[in-house]
Amino acid sequence: MESRSLSLSASAPAAGAHSGGKAEPRIAAGLTGRGLTRDLVVRLRDVHDGDPIGDATVTASASMIRPHAMQLSPWRVVEKRPGTYRARVQLLMPGTWTIHIGVTGDDVVEASAILRAKIGFSSSGASTTTPVATLPTQIEDTLTGSDFTTMAVLWIHGLAAMGWIIGVVIMAIALASDPALLTDGVHARVSRWYRRFGVWLHWGLVPVIVATGLYNLVYVTPFRLAWTPTEVRRLVDIPYGELYEAILIVKLALFAALLITATQVLRRTIRSAPAPDGTRTPSALTTLRTSLGVPGIVYVASVPLILAAAMALRYVHILSHVATVLNESS
């Protein structure tokens, strides 16, 4: 009499790490048929959005320890429809078989899972079917070329943002008309340097920040962003999905305001010249307002706001991964 139960196991719980924009597979598998000839069914879905994963390379191998130790050569599991892969399995004898399933591909994070099935001879002619069940999936934790590229882009993005913030401080000093900020000689040298060279270096960081930010938007976001009403409704099923995208939209809006005011301040910096009247010492607020103008004040105020949005986005990013790991382990 054949036991129709399957025991499922893997060497590690599912990982929620996002890797270079590749799909992270959740592996489900089962066996259908009777006797020693079975059909292996493997289904792949993205951990983050649940979409079927096609065009992956799926391989399988089978082994058993009891009653005899034996190993079958690996075979290819062929995609029959998007996200669903099938292959015929010819087992050699009844017993508890362990089927090792591996997933690779250019657009898929390498992953593996283990399916254990107790196989026996069926005493009847009826076909025995075991439903496809989700397996604990092990995501490979080896670094690839795209991982190093992403880390390098994040590093450049951070350096550019740091230089941009320092540039804001130097800009405020260079454009200030209050000599009490620095001694006259130092203030004059800072002002001349910034107006001649520093302003171009400062604003040259903006396209670097934009380019690396777009890379992060496309390749580092932990799930596919929603741009239509239907996709927005789908965010309900993603841990912290709605909150993540809301913070991202706020950050993008702040950055758009930054680009507009930055352009205005750039024009003001090039065209204006320091003109302290020497009659009285203005207040700090007056100095800032007269030096930067309204666009400059908005520009400077946007710095802590964008940093707050960026930090919140990164924190929710981590929470999203933790929630995914917990969901996969439950």
C-alpha positions, 0 to 999 in steps of 0.5 A: 500500500502506498503512502500518499503523504509527502514530507517537505524540508530544506536546509534553510528557510526562505530568504527575503534578500533582494538581489540586483532586480532579479526575481526571487523564487518561491518554489512549490513542487509535487509528484503526480502519477502512480507506481515508480513512474511519476510526473514532477511538477514545479511552480515558481512565483516571485517572493515579493509580488507573487507573479509566475517566474518564467524562462528559468532553468530548473533542474532536479535530481533524486536520491534515497538512503533506505532501503538502499542508497542510490542516486539518479543523474540530474535532469531538466524540468521543462517549462510548460506554461509561465511559471509551471515546469514539468518532467517525467521521473522514473524511480528505481524502487519503492522507498523514501526519495529525496528530490533536489530542485535547483533554480537558476537563470539570468533574471532569477536569484539562484535558489533550491528546495528539497521534496521528500516523498515516500514511494511505493507500489500502488495496489490499485490501477487508480492514479495517485495524485499529490497536490503541489505544495510550497516548499521551504526555499533556500536563496543562495547567499553568494555575491554576484557581479550585480551585487557588487554593482549595486553596492558600488552605486549605493556608495557613490549615491551616498558620497554624492549626497554627502558632498551635496550637503557639504556644498549647501553649507559652503554655499550659505557661507559664500553667499552670506553678507554677514562678515561675522560668520568668518574672518574677512579674508577667509570669507572672501576666499571661500566666496571667490572659490565657490562662485568661480569653481565650487558652484559647478562642482556642487551642482555637478553632484545633482545629476550623479544623485539623480542617476544613482537614485534611478538605478536604486529605484529600478534595481534595489526596490524590494518589489515592483513599483505600482504605477496604475490603480490596479497595481496600487491595489495589489500593494495591499498584499505586499508587507509595508508595500503601500507605506514604502511607495508613499514615502518614495513618492514624497521623496521624489516630490521633494527632489523635484522641488530641489531641482527647480530651486537649485536651478534658480539658486545657481542662476542667482549665485552666478549673477549676484555679487557680495554687497555688504552695506556695512551699516549694521549687522543683520540678523542670521535670518535676514542674512540667510534670506538676502543671501539665498532668496526664497528659492535658496531657503526652500532648497536648504530646507529640503535637505533634512526633509529628503534625508528623513524620507531616505532614512524612512525608506531604507528602514521600511525596506528592511521591515519589508524584508523581515516581514517576508522572511516571517511570512515564508517561515510561518 
